[in-house]
Amino acid sequence: MINLKQAAGFLILCIAILGIFPKVSIAGSDQFTIDGKVNLDPGTIVVLSHLTPENFQALDTVELDANGKFEFSGSEEQSTLYYLTFKTANPPGVPLIVENGAKISLDITAGDDYQYTVKGGKYNASMQKLHTLYTGYDRQIKTFNAEVESLDPASITDEIKQTVQQDYQKLLFNRTMDIEEFVMTAEASPAIYFAVRFLFAKPESRMIFIAADRLQEAMPESEYTKQLQEYKEMYGPLAEGAVAPNIKLPNPEGDSIELHSLKGKVVLIDFWASWCGPCRQENPNVRALYKEYHDKGFEIYAVSLDKNLAQWEAAIQKDQLPWLHVSDLMAWNSSAARLYDVHSIPQTYLIDKDGRIYKVGLRSHDLEPVLDYLLN
């Protein structure tokens, strides 16, 4: 859920002490305008704030007129995230993207959250689409929690607990995937920044990388782009979302195979060795997954940390491993192992169709639902 309440809390004190909100002048010659209507009582305070990573910066306040209407105007140098709240400074509210010259008009319905339609501004249609997405999940989670709380504690078995946990994790997984889909496919705008920075308690590195790259191409001078690039640098080259470093190593026949030649497929980089017991135990399970998903676009790029060619080839034959195999036969000094910071095996990196690291450290029992999502 959106985590804005704490960021706005400092404004409540201003209401209590002064009866007003702090204001920052936003006058300018090339103005934007925001006008709207909401089904709240006349005289209700409407707050226009600039949404920053740290807090809400209140810019102006007005009261609803007798018809529930309000209006703001001001100036803004670039497309900037704003937020409308009602009665208090606390969310929920309505996110907006504002820039000079924008003529924004809103029709808002208040309830447990705020649903709205919007016209005007370069990116507000995209922002509204994202708002509808995440508030829809907020309502689902609220309903789910209420249903769980209504259960009779005496009747809750271990099986029910497991089912509840699985259903909740599935709900959160679907939320994450839908937001990720928005980040990947929606028009590149501050709405993408909003999604990755404010819709998760902890930013998802994969989405940070995708959003940073998309905004760098579309809005290189935006402050949001610069902030995401800074976050991206903090995660490092092996974070989920980073483009997977290329590997070029020979197969048992001596022919070099490049990891990047597999772009367009979902690829599991599997670091293993013939002498690794846990690796060999995983092989039958991985082989079953390979059989099921290979024709749908799944490939395995197995990097062996063997030293002995004959032992490596014998393990491939005995375990019946039909996928791609490479090695420089340097064991722990393998160039690929150093590149991917591998210190124990088995170790895996799942690479998506765009060549980005999707998940790290998946075992066979974790792979199936992820492959099903990425390939189906």
BALOBA-1460 file (C-alpha; in Angstrom, 3 decimals):
// residues 376
<rec num="1" residu="m" x="0.000" y="0.000" z="0.000"/>
<rec num="2" residu="i" x="1.040" y="3.549" z="-0.489"/>
<rec num="3" residu="n" x="3.164" y="4.722" z="2.408"/>
<rec num="4" residu="l" x="2.518" y="8.462" z="2.552"/>
<rec num="5" residu="k" x="0.835" y="8.926" z="5.929"/>
<rec num="6" residu="q" x="3.988" y="9.521" z="7.939"/>
<rec num="7" residu="a" x="5.340" y="11.883" z="5.314"/>
<rec num="8" residu="a" x="2.270" y="14.074" z="5.687"/>
<rec num="9" residu="g" x="1.876" y="13.853" z="9.449"/>
<rec num="10" residu="f" x="3.859" y="16.974" z="10.253"/>
<rec num="11" residu="l" x="1.162" y="19.084" z="8.586"/>
<rec num="12" residu="i" x="-1.475" y="17.990" z="11.087"/>
<rec num="13" residu="l" x="0.350" y="19.863" z="13.820"/>
<rec num="14" residu="c" x="0.152" y="23.013" z="11.731"/>
<rec num="15" residu="i" x="-3.619" y="22.651" z="11.530"/>
<rec num="16" residu="a" x="-3.961" y="22.233" z="15.270"/>
<rec num="17" residu="i" x="-1.731" y="25.163" z="16.174"/>
<rec num="18" residu="l" x="-2.441" y="27.667" z="13.427"/>
<rec num="19" residu="g" x="-5.692" y="26.503" z="11.902"/>
<rec num="20" residu="i" x="-4.025" y="26.804" z="8.501"/>
<rec num="21" residu="f" x="-1.499" y="25.019" z="6.370"/>
<rec num="22" residu="p" x="1.974" y="26.403" z="5.657"/>
<rec num="23" residu="k" x="2.097" y="27.902" z="2.198"/>
<rec num="24" residu="v" x="4.812" y="28.237" z="-0.384"/>
<rec num="25" residu="s" x="4.310" y="30.802" z="-3.096"/>
<rec num="26" residu="i" x="3.815" y="29.231" z="-6.505"/>
<rec num="27" residu="a" x="2.884" y="32.289" z="-8.528"/>
<rec num="28" residu="g" x="4.218" y="32.480" z="-12.054"/>
<rec num="29" residu="s" x="3.481" y="33.932" z="-15.466"/>
<rec num="30" residu="d" x="3.060" y="30.649" z="-17.359"/>
<rec num="31" residu="q" x="0.615" y="29.096" z="-14.947"/>
<rec num="32" residu="f" x="-1.010" y="25.732" z="-14.534"/>
<rec num="33" residu="t" x="-4.557" y="25.508" z="-13.240"/>
<rec num="34" residu="i" x="-6.249" y="22.740" z="-11.306"/>
<rec num="35" residu="d" x="-10.002" y="22.818" z="-10.893"/>
<rec num="36" residu="g" x="-12.181" y="20.104" z="-9.541"/>
<rec num="37" residu="k" x="-15.363" y="18.962" z="-7.913"/>
<rec num="38" residu="v" x="-15.712" y="16.513" z="-5.016"/>
<rec num="39" residu="n" x="-18.713" y="15.153" z="-3.112"/>
<rec num="40" residu="l" x="-17.714" y="16.654" z="0.254"/>
<rec num="41" residu="d" x="-19.314" y="19.359" z="2.376"/>
<rec num="42" residu="p" x="-18.864" y="23.028" z="1.446"/>
<rec num="43" residu="g" x="-16.030" y="24.565" z="3.420"/>
<rec num="44" residu="t" x="-13.979" y="21.352" z="3.472"/>
<rec num="45" residu="i" x="-10.267" y="22.162" z="3.268"/>
<rec num="46" residu="v" x="-8.445" y="20.996" z="0.147"/>
<rec num="47" residu="v" x="-4.647" y="20.820" z="0.332"/>
<rec num="48" residu="l" x="-2.331" y="20.916" z="-2.673"/>
<rec num="49" residu="s" x="1.093" y="19.474" z="-1.845"/>
<rec num="50" residu="h" x="4.298" y="18.767" z="-3.711"/>
<rec num="51" residu="l" x="5.169" y="15.101" z="-3.185"/>
<rec num="52" residu="t" x="8.868" y="14.590" z="-2.424"/>
<rec num="53" residu="p" x="10.702" y="11.407" z="-1.336"/>
<rec num="54" residu="e" x="10.896" y="12.798" z="2.205"/>
<rec num="55" residu="n" x="7.541" y="14.485" z="2.826"/>
<rec num="56" residu="f" x="4.605" y="16.517" z="1.595"/>
<rec num="57" residu="q" x="5.483" y="20.146" z="0.905"/>
<rec num="58" residu="a" x="2.205" y="22.038" z="1.236"/>
<rec num="59" residu="l" x="1.851" y="24.636" z="-1.495"/>
<rec num="60" residu="d" x="-1.663" y="25.982" z="-1.054"/>
<rec num="61" residu="t" x="-5.049" y="25.385" z="0.556"/>
<rec num="62" residu="v" x="-8.594" y="26.346" z="-0.423"/>
<rec num="63" residu="e" x="-12.078" y="25.603" z="0.836"/>
<rec num="64" residu="l" x="-14.765" y="23.881" z="-1.205"/>
<rec num="65" residu="d" x="-17.443" y="26.266" z="-2.399"/>
<rec num="66" residu="a" x="-21.175" y="25.642" z="-2.099"/>
<rec num="67" residu="n" x="-21.059" y="23.312" z="-5.115"/>
<rec num="68" residu="g" x="-18.112" y="21.268" z="-3.864"/>
<rec num="69" residu="k" x="-15.722" y="22.936" z="-6.291"/>
<rec num="70" residu="f" x="-12.138" y="24.126" z="-5.800"/>
<rec num="71" residu="e" x="-9.375" y="25.689" z="-7.883"/>
<rec num="72" residu="f" x="-5.603" y="26.125" z="-7.668"/>
<rec num="73" residu="s" x="-3.091" y="27.814" z="-9.935"/>
<rec num="74" residu="g" x="0.672" y="28.172" z="-9.984"/>
<rec num="75" residu="s" x="3.796" y="27.497" z="-12.026"/>
<rec num="76" residu="e" x="6.129" y="24.536" z="-12.308"/>
<rec num="77" residu="e" x="9.312" y="24.202" z="-14.354"/>
<rec num="78" residu="q" x="8.973" y="20.500" z="-15.201"/>
<rec num="79" residu="s" x="6.440" y="17.702" z="-14.891"/>
<rec num="80" residu="t" x="6.132" y="17.313" z="-11.120"/>
<rec num="81" residu="l" x="4.257" y="15.039" z="-8.732"/>
<rec num="82" residu="y" x="1.549" y="16.756" z="-6.683"/>
<rec num="83" residu="y" x="-1.011" y="15.381" z="-4.266"/>
<rec num="84" residu="l" x="-4.495" y="16.571" z="-3.294"/>
<rec num="85" residu="t" x="-5.831" y="15.737" z="0.167"/>
<rec num="86" residu="f" x="-9.101" y="16.663" z="1.835"/>
<rec num="87" residu="k" x="-10.051" y="17.669" z="5.391"/>
<rec num="88" residu="t" x="-6.541" y="16.907" z="6.660"/>
<rec num="89" residu="a" x="-3.065" y="16.491" z="5.255"/>
<rec num="90" residu="n" x="-3.288" y="12.710" z="5.527"/>
<rec num="91" residu="p" x="-3.721" y="10.387" z="2.565"/>
<rec num="92" residu="p" x="-5.752" y="8.980" z="0.963"/>
<rec num="93" residu="g" x="-6.038" y="11.531" z="-1.773"/>
<rec num="94" residu="v" x="-5.464" y="12.136" z="-5.463"/>
<rec num="95" residu="p" x="-2.021" y="12.113" z="-7.143"/>
<rec num="96" residu="l" x="-1.414" y="14.481" z="-10.045"/>
<rec num="97" residu="i" x="1.383" y="15.332" z="-12.457"/>
<rec num="98" residu="v" x="1.595" y="19.073" z="-13.038"/>
<rec num="99" residu="e" x="3.590" y="21.206" z="-15.446"/>
<rec num="100" residu="n" x="3.439" y="24.758" z="-16.770"/>
<rec num="101" residu="g" x="0.479" y="25.444" z="-19.004"/>
<rec num="102" residu="a" x="-1.487" y="22.390" z="-17.876"/>
<rec num="103" residu="k" x="-5.240" y="22.922" z="-17.508"/>
<rec num="104" residu="i" x="-6.283" y="20.079" z="-15.224"/>
<rec num="105" residu="s" x="-9.902" y="19.284" z="-14.443"/>
<rec num="106" residu="l" x="-11.022" y="16.627" z="-11.943"/>
<rec num="107" residu="d" x="-14.258" y="14.958" z="-10.922"/>
<rec num="108" residu="i" x="-13.594" y="13.214" z="-7.577"/>
<rec num="109" residu="t" x="-15.674" y="10.754" z="-5.572"/>
<rec num="110" residu="a" x="-14.747" y="10.531" z="-1.887"/>
<rec num="111" residu="g" x="-15.053" y="7.340" z="0.137"/>
<rec num="112" residu="d" x="-12.617" y="5.055" z="1.924"/>
<rec num="113" residu="d" x="-10.326" y="6.176" z="-0.882"/>
<rec num="114" residu="y" x="-10.720" y="8.749" z="-3.643"/>
<rec num="115" residu="q" x="-11.628" y="7.701" z="-7.170"/>
<rec num="116" residu="y" x="-11.502" y="10.293" z="-9.915"/>
<rec num="117" residu="t" x="-11.521" y="11.133" z="-13.581"/>
<rec num="118" residu="v" x="-9.078" y="13.676" z="-14.918"/>
<rec num="119" residu="k" x="-8.532" y="15.753" z="-18.041"/>
<rec num="120" residu="g" x="-5.466" y="17.828" z="-18.837"/>
<rec num="121" residu="g" x="-1.745" y="17.570" z="-18.242"/>
<rec num="122" residu="k" x="0.699" y="15.438" z="-20.188"/>
<rec num="123" residu="y" x="0.694" y="12.395" z="-17.947"/>
<rec num="124" residu="n" x="-2.408" y="12.418" z="-15.751"/>
<rec num="125" residu="a" x="-4.214" y="9.719" z="-17.712"/>
<rec num="126" residu="s" x="-1.314" y="7.392" z="-16.878"/>
<rec num="127" residu="m" x="-1.297" y="8.552" z="-13.249"/>
<rec num="128" residu="q" x="-5.025" y="7.861" z="-12.952"/>
<rec num="129" residu="k" x="-4.551" y="4.364" z="-14.397"/>
<rec num="130" residu="l" x="-1.899" y="3.615" z="-11.765"/>
<rec num="131" residu="h" x="-4.079" y="5.060" z="-8.977"/>
<rec num="132" residu="t" x="-6.981" y="2.823" z="-10.014"/>
<rec num="133" residu="l" x="-4.645" y="-0.181" z="-10.019"/>
<rec num="134" residu="y" x="-3.130" y="0.240" z="-6.568"/>
<rec num="135" residu="t" x="-6.285" y="1.424" z="-4.790"/>
<rec num="136" residu="g" x="-8.058" y="-1.628" z="-6.225"/>
<rec num="137" residu="y" x="-5.491" y="-3.850" z="-4.521"/>
<rec num="138" residu="d" x="-5.742" y="-1.785" z="-1.341"/>
<rec num="139" residu="r" x="-9.449" y="-2.596" z="-1.223"/>
<rec num="140" residu="q" x="-8.822" y="-6.290" z="-1.903"/>
<rec num="141" residu="i" x="-6.281" y="-6.469" z="0.917"/>
<rec num="142" residu="k" x="-8.629" y="-4.650" z="3.283"/>
<rec num="143" residu="t" x="-11.434" y="-7.095" z="2.449"/>
<rec num="144" residu="f" x="-9.076" y="-10.057" z="2.854"/>
<rec num="145" residu="n" x="-7.941" y="-8.847" z="6.292"/>
<rec num="146" residu="a" x="-11.542" y="-8.353" z="7.396"/>
<rec num="147" residu="e" x="-12.432" y="-11.898" z="6.337"/>
<rec num="148" residu="v" x="-9.465" y="-13.325" z="8.242"/>
<rec num="149" residu="e" x="-10.357" y="-11.335" z="11.352"/>
<rec num="150" residu="s" x="-13.910" y="-12.721" z="11.209"/>
<rec num="151" residu="l" x="-12.696" y="-16.322" z="11.494"/>
<rec num="152" residu="d" x="-13.390" y="-18.109" z="14.773"/>
<rec num="153" residu="p" x="-9.935" y="-18.656" z="16.359"/>
<rec num="154" residu="a" x="-11.093" y="-21.996" z="17.756"/>
<rec num="155" residu="s" x="-11.835" y="-23.299" z="14.260"/>
<rec num="156" residu="i" x="-8.532" y="-22.305" z="12.635"/>
<rec num="157" residu="t" x="-6.554" y="-25.407" z="11.749"/>
<rec num="158" residu="d" x="-3.006" y="-25.581" z="10.439"/>
<rec num="159" residu="e" x="-4.469" y="-26.262" z="7.007"/>
<rec num="160" residu="i" x="-6.559" y="-23.079" z="7.162"/>
<rec num="161" residu="k" x="-3.518" y="-21.088" z="8.313"/>
<rec num="162" residu="q" x="-1.524" y="-22.390" z="5.369"/>
<rec num="163" residu="t" x="-4.308" y="-21.599" z="2.918"/>
<rec num="164" residu="v" x="-4.704" y="-18.071" z="4.296"/>
<rec num="165" residu="q" x="-0.971" y="-17.474" z="4.042"/>
<rec num="166" residu="q" x="-0.849" y="-18.774" z="0.478"/>
<rec num="167" residu="d" x="-3.839" y="-16.659" z="-0.577"/>
<rec num="168" residu="y" x="-2.302" y="-13.547" z="0.965"/>
<rec num="169" residu="q" x="1.067" y="-14.139" z="-0.696"/>
<rec num="170" residu="k" x="-0.685" y="-14.682" z="-4.033"/>
<rec num="171" residu="l" x="-2.543" y="-11.385" z="-3.608"/>
<rec num="172" residu="l" x="0.704" y="-9.538" z="-2.896"/>
<rec num="173" residu="f" x="2.432" y="-11.304" z="-5.789"/>
<rec num="174" residu="n" x="-0.321" y="-10.290" z="-8.210"/>
<rec num="175" residu="r" x="-0.117" y="-6.696" z="-6.957"/>
<rec num="176" residu="t" x="3.627" y="-6.598" z="-7.504"/>
<rec num="177" residu="m" x="3.359" y="-8.121" z="-10.973"/>
<rec num="178" residu="d" x="0.634" y="-5.699" z="-12.076"/>
<rec num="179" residu="i" x="2.626" y="-2.700" z="-10.871"/>
<rec num="180" residu="e" x="5.728" y="-4.090" z="-12.584"/>
<rec num="181" residu="e" x="3.726" y="-4.467" z="-15.788"/>
<rec num="182" residu="f" x="2.748" y="-0.794" z="-15.485"/>
<rec num="183" residu="v" x="6.375" y="0.240" z="-14.966"/>
<rec num="184" residu="m" x="7.446" y="-1.755" z="-18.024"/>
<rec num="185" residu="t" x="4.686" y="-0.762" z="-20.440"/>
<rec num="186" residu="a" x="3.096" y="2.547" z="-19.429"/>
<rec num="187" residu="e" x="4.203" y="5.817" z="-20.965"/>
<rec num="188" residu="a" x="7.508" y="6.885" z="-19.410"/>
<rec num="189" residu="s" x="6.544" y="9.615" z="-16.951"/>
<rec num="190" residu="p" x="6.734" y="10.619" z="-13.266"/>
<rec num="191" residu="a" x="3.935" y="8.076" z="-12.718"/>
<rec num="192" residu="i" x="6.566" y="5.340" z="-13.132"/>
<rec num="193" residu="y" x="8.711" y="7.031" z="-10.485"/>
<rec num="194" residu="f" x="5.652" y="7.214" z="-8.197"/>
<rec num="195" residu="a" x="5.042" y="3.485" z="-8.668"/>
<rec num="196" residu="v" x="8.533" y="2.331" z="-7.718"/>
<rec num="197" residu="r" x="9.158" y="4.834" z="-4.917"/>
<rec num="198" residu="f" x="5.830" y="5.052" z="-3.106"/>
<rec num="199" residu="l" x="3.910" y="1.818" z="-3.620"/>
<rec num="200" residu="f" x="6.288" y="-0.476" z="-1.735"/>
<rec num="201" residu="a" x="7.561" y="-0.356" z="1.830"/>
<rec num="202" residu="k" x="10.974" y="-1.241" z="0.384"/>
<rec num="203" residu="p" x="11.728" y="-0.321" z="-3.241"/>
<rec num="204" residu="e" x="11.991" y="-3.304" z="-5.579"/>
<rec num="205" residu="s" x="15.424" y="-3.167" z="-7.214"/>
<rec num="206" residu="r" x="14.140" y="-4.735" z="-10.429"/>
<rec num="207" residu="m" x="11.583" y="-1.968" z="-10.889"/>
<rec num="208" residu="i" x="14.141" y="0.702" z="-9.972"/>
<rec num="209" residu="f" x="16.411" y="-0.473" z="-12.807"/>
<rec num="210" residu="i" x="13.603" y="-0.677" z="-15.359"/>
<rec num="211" residu="a" x="12.148" y="2.702" z="-14.411"/>
<rec num="212" residu="a" x="15.566" y="4.378" z="-14.333"/>
<rec num="213" residu="d" x="16.404" y="3.147" z="-17.828"/>
<rec num="214" residu="r" x="13.029" y="4.125" z="-19.259"/>
<rec num="215" residu="l" x="13.063" y="7.615" z="-17.770"/>
<rec num="216" residu="q" x="16.698" y="8.142" z="-18.787"/>
<rec num="217" residu="e" x="15.647" y="7.660" z="-22.387"/>
<rec num="218" residu="a" x="12.433" y="9.709" z="-22.222"/>
<rec num="219" residu="m" x="13.143" y="12.388" z="-19.569"/>
<rec num="220" residu="p" x="16.930" y="12.599" z="-19.012"/>
<rec num="221" residu="e" x="16.788" y="16.010" z="-17.306"/>
<rec num="222" residu="s" x="13.992" y="15.160" z="-14.877"/>
<rec num="223" residu="e" x="14.792" y="15.160" z="-11.172"/>
<rec num="224" residu="y" x="12.963" y="11.836" z="-10.935"/>
<rec num="225" residu="t" x="15.301" y="10.310" z="-13.497"/>
<rec num="226" residu="k" x="18.343" y="11.563" z="-11.587"/>
<rec num="227" residu="q" x="17.022" y="10.158" z="-8.307"/>
<rec num="228" residu="l" x="16.366" y="6.742" z="-9.834"/>
<rec num="229" residu="q" x="19.838" y="6.680" z="-11.388"/>
<rec num="230" residu="e" x="21.290" y="7.309" z="-7.919"/>
<rec num="231" residu="y" x="19.252" y="4.428" z="-6.492"/>
<rec num="232" residu="k" x="20.324" y="2.218" z="-9.377"/>
<rec num="233" residu="e" x="23.999" y="2.849" z="-8.634"/>
<rec num="234" residu="m" x="23.470" y="1.887" z="-4.983"/>
<rec num="235" residu="y" x="22.273" y="-1.607" z="-5.910"/>
<rec num="236" residu="g" x="25.253" y="-2.673" z="-7.988"/>
<rec num="237" residu="p" x="25.613" y="-4.708" z="-11.196"/>
<rec num="238" residu="l" x="24.176" y="-7.997" z="-9.869"/>
<rec num="239" residu="a" x="20.945" y="-6.667" z="-8.384"/>
<rec num="240" residu="e" x="17.590" y="-7.952" z="-9.577"/>
<rec num="241" residu="g" x="16.739" y="-5.702" z="-12.501"/>
<rec num="242" residu="a" x="20.300" y="-5.111" z="-13.676"/>
<rec num="243" residu="v" x="21.311" y="-6.262" z="-17.147"/>
<rec num="244" residu="a" x="23.047" y="-9.608" z="-16.653"/>
<rec num="245" residu="p" x="26.810" y="-9.379" z="-17.303"/>
<rec num="246" residu="n" x="27.802" y="-11.334" z="-20.379"/>
<rec num="247" residu="i" x="29.561" y="-14.698" z="-20.123"/>
<rec num="248" residu="k" x="31.470" y="-16.252" z="-23.012"/>
<rec num="249" residu="l" x="32.861" y="-19.711" z="-22.287"/>
<rec num="250" residu="p" x="33.465" y="-22.940" z="-24.245"/>
<rec num="251" residu="n" x="31.200" y="-25.975" z="-24.170"/>
<rec num="252" residu="p" x="32.672" y="-29.488" z="-23.800"/>
<rec num="253" residu="e" x="33.383" y="-29.577" z="-27.553"/>
<rec num="254" residu="g" x="35.367" y="-26.333" z="-27.326"/>
<rec num="255" residu="d" x="32.845" y="-24.043" z="-29.028"/>
<rec num="256" residu="s" x="32.227" y="-20.719" z="-27.259"/>
<rec num="257" residu="i" x="28.671" y="-19.846" z="-26.241"/>
<rec num="258" residu="e" x="27.711" y="-16.315" z="-25.166"/>
<rec num="259" residu="l" x="25.033" y="-15.695" z="-22.579"/>
<rec num="260" residu="h" x="23.882" y="-12.579" z="-24.434"/>
<rec num="261" residu="s" x="23.195" y="-14.678" z="-27.549"/>
<rec num="262" residu="l" x="20.193" y="-16.073" z="-25.653"/>
<rec num="263" residu="k" x="18.374" y="-12.743" z="-25.312"/>
<rec num="264" residu="g" x="14.676" y="-13.243" z="-25.992"/>
<rec num="265" residu="k" x="14.584" y="-16.405" z="-23.893"/>
<rec num="266" residu="v" x="14.130" y="-16.853" z="-20.152"/>
<rec num="267" residu="v" x="17.506" y="-18.219" z="-19.050"/>
<rec num="268" residu="l" x="18.601" y="-19.915" z="-15.856"/>
<rec num="269" residu="i" x="22.325" y="-19.466" z="-15.214"/>
<rec num="270" residu="d" x="23.128" y="-22.519" z="-13.128"/>
<rec num="271" residu="f" x="26.505" y="-22.609" z="-11.385"/>
<rec num="272" residu="w" x="27.265" y="-26.251" z="-10.511"/>
<rec num="273" residu="a" x="29.962" y="-28.943" z="-10.671"/>
<rec num="274" residu="s" x="30.196" y="-32.703" z="-11.054"/>
<rec num="275" residu="w" x="31.571" y="-32.995" z="-7.495"/>
<rec num="276" residu="c" x="28.718" y="-30.948" z="-5.948"/>
<rec num="277" residu="g" x="26.252" y="-33.314" z="-4.250"/>
<rec num="278" residu="p" x="23.407" y="-30.790" z="-3.772"/>
<rec num="279" residu="c" x="23.789" y="-29.730" z="-7.418"/>
<rec num="280" residu="r" x="23.440" y="-33.291" z="-8.645"/>
<rec num="281" residu="q" x="20.403" y="-33.842" z="-6.401"/>
<rec num="282" residu="e" x="18.690" y="-30.836" z="-7.998"/>
<rec num="283" residu="n" x="19.309" y="-32.020" z="-11.550"/>
<rec num="284" residu="p" x="16.305" y="-34.389" z="-11.896"/>
<rec num="285" residu="n" x="13.914" y="-31.649" z="-10.749"/>
<rec num="286" residu="v" x="15.486" y="-29.081" z="-13.062"/>
<rec num="287" residu="r" x="15.367" y="-31.574" z="-15.920"/>
<rec num="288" residu="a" x="11.599" y="-31.953" z="-15.442"/>
<rec num="289" residu="l" x="11.127" y="-28.183" z="-15.576"/>
<rec num="290" residu="y" x="13.324" y="-27.933" z="-18.661"/>
<rec num="291" residu="k" x="11.199" y="-30.555" z="-20.415"/>
<rec num="292" residu="e" x="8.001" y="-28.660" z="-19.567"/>
<rec num="293" residu="y" x="9.115" y="-25.123" z="-20.412"/>
<rec num="294" residu="h" x="11.932" y="-25.383" z="-22.982"/>
<rec num="295" residu="d" x="9.606" y="-25.240" z="-25.984"/>
<rec num="296" residu="k" x="7.963" y="-22.145" z="-24.472"/>
<rec num="297" residu="g" x="11.259" y="-20.237" z="-24.412"/>
<rec num="298" residu="f" x="13.152" y="-21.501" z="-21.348"/>
<rec num="299" residu="e" x="16.882" y="-22.240" z="-21.583"/>
<rec num="300" residu="i" x="19.542" y="-23.260" z="-19.072"/>
<rec num="301" residu="y" x="23.103" y="-21.959" z="-19.290"/>
<rec num="302" residu="a" x="25.008" y="-24.243" z="-16.945"/>
<rec num="303" residu="v" x="28.422" y="-23.015" z="-15.797"/>
<rec num="304" residu="s" x="30.523" y="-25.807" z="-14.325"/>
<rec num="305" residu="l" x="33.197" y="-25.173" z="-11.712"/>
<rec num="306" residu="d" x="34.934" y="-28.398" z="-12.611"/>
<rec num="307" residu="k" x="38.647" y="-28.811" z="-13.292"/>
<rec num="308" residu="n" x="38.488" y="-32.137" z="-15.079"/>
<rec num="309" residu="l" x="36.889" y="-32.304" z="-18.522"/>
<rec num="310" residu="a" x="36.199" y="-36.044" z="-18.352"/>
<rec num="311" residu="q" x="34.449" y="-35.806" z="-14.981"/>
<rec num="312" residu="w" x="32.378" y="-32.857" z="-16.191"/>
<rec num="313" residu="e" x="31.283" y="-34.697" z="-19.350"/>
<rec num="314" residu="a" x="30.522" y="-37.866" z="-17.390"/>
<rec num="315" residu="a" x="28.223" y="-35.978" z="-14.990"/>
<rec num="316" residu="i" x="26.359" y="-34.367" z="-17.903"/>
<rec num="317" residu="q" x="25.830" y="-37.773" z="-19.508"/>
<rec num="318" residu="k" x="24.911" y="-39.639" z="-16.319"/>
<rec num="319" residu="d" x="22.400" y="-36.986" z="-15.150"/>
<rec num="320" residu="q" x="21.008" y="-36.631" z="-18.720"/>
<rec num="321" residu="l" x="21.265" y="-32.835" z="-18.878"/>
<rec num="322" residu="p" x="20.184" y="-31.686" z="-22.370"/>
<rec num="323" residu="w" x="20.788" y="-27.946" z="-21.934"/>
<rec num="324" residu="l" x="23.775" y="-25.687" z="-22.665"/>
<rec num="325" residu="h" x="26.981" y="-26.399" z="-20.744"/>
<rec num="326" residu="v" x="30.070" y="-24.185" z="-20.515"/>
<rec num="327" residu="s" x="33.214" y="-24.055" z="-18.410"/>
<rec num="328" residu="d" x="36.782" y="-22.767" z="-18.456"/>
<rec num="329" residu="l" x="37.717" y="-25.665" z="-16.116"/>
<rec num="330" residu="m" x="39.180" y="-23.238" z="-13.596"/>
<rec num="331" residu="a" x="37.030" y="-24.395" z="-10.650"/>
<rec num="332" residu="w" x="36.586" y="-21.535" z="-8.151"/>
<rec num="333" residu="n" x="38.846" y="-19.356" z="-10.308"/>
<rec num="334" residu="s" x="36.276" y="-19.506" z="-13.105"/>
<rec num="335" residu="s" x="35.947" y="-16.122" z="-14.776"/>
<rec num="336" residu="a" x="32.146" y="-16.481" z="-14.716"/>
<rec num="337" residu="a" x="32.100" y="-17.335" z="-11.011"/>
<rec num="338" residu="r" x="34.190" y="-14.250" z="-10.249"/>
<rec num="339" residu="l" x="32.007" y="-12.085" z="-12.489"/>
<rec num="340" residu="y" x="28.844" y="-13.262" z="-10.692"/>
<rec num="341" residu="d" x="30.399" y="-13.280" z="-7.221"/>
<rec num="342" residu="v" x="29.736" y="-17.001" z="-6.724"/>
<rec num="343" residu="h" x="31.169" y="-18.379" z="-3.469"/>
<rec num="344" residu="s" x="29.004" y="-21.481" z="-3.060"/>
<rec num="345" residu="i" x="27.066" y="-23.809" z="-5.314"/>
<rec num="346" residu="p" x="24.454" y="-24.522" z="-6.433"/>
<rec num="347" residu="q" x="23.817" y="-20.877" z="-7.289"/>
<rec num="348" residu="t" x="21.372" y="-19.596" z="-9.871"/>
<rec num="349" residu="y" x="20.480" y="-16.382" z="-11.665"/>
<rec num="350" residu="l" x="17.191" y="-16.277" z="-13.573"/>
<rec num="351" residu="i" x="17.392" y="-13.910" z="-16.557"/>
<rec num="352" residu="d" x="14.274" y="-12.527" z="-18.235"/>
<rec num="353" residu="k" x="13.678" y="-12.122" z="-21.974"/>
<rec num="354" residu="d" x="15.187" y="-8.621" z="-21.911"/>
<rec num="355" residu="g" x="18.436" y="-9.933" z="-20.454"/>
<rec num="356" residu="r" x="17.831" y="-8.567" z="-16.974"/>
<rec num="357" residu="i" x="18.433" y="-10.438" z="-13.733"/>
<rec num="358" residu="y" x="14.967" y="-11.405" z="-12.558"/>
<rec num="359" residu="k" x="15.614" y="-13.524" z="-9.460"/>
<rec num="360" residu="v" x="18.725" y="-14.771" z="-7.667"/>
<rec num="361" residu="g" x="19.141" y="-18.068" z="-5.821"/>
<rec num="362" residu="l" x="15.989" y="-19.866" z="-6.972"/>
<rec num="363" residu="r" x="15.824" y="-23.611" z="-6.423"/>
<rec num="364" residu="s" x="13.778" y="-25.995" z="-8.558"/>
<rec num="365" residu="h" x="10.704" y="-25.836" z="-6.281"/>
<rec num="366" residu="d" x="10.685" y="-22.031" z="-6.586"/>
<rec num="367" residu="l" x="11.139" y="-21.956" z="-10.341"/>
<rec num="368" residu="e" x="7.847" y="-23.298" z="-11.658"/>
<rec num="369" residu="p" x="5.502" y="-20.428" z="-10.657"/>
<rec num="370" residu="v" x="8.037" y="-17.842" z="-11.862"/>
<rec num="371" residu="l" x="8.542" y="-19.607" z="-15.195"/>
<rec num="372" residu="d" x="4.799" y="-19.950" z="-15.556"/>
<rec num="373" residu="y" x="4.431" y="-16.200" z="-15.094"/>
<rec num="374" residu="l" x="7.313" y="-15.185" z="-17.362"/>
<rec num="375" residu="l" x="6.490" y="-17.592" z="-20.181"/>
<rec num="376" residu="n" x="2.701" y="-17.853" z="-20.060"/>
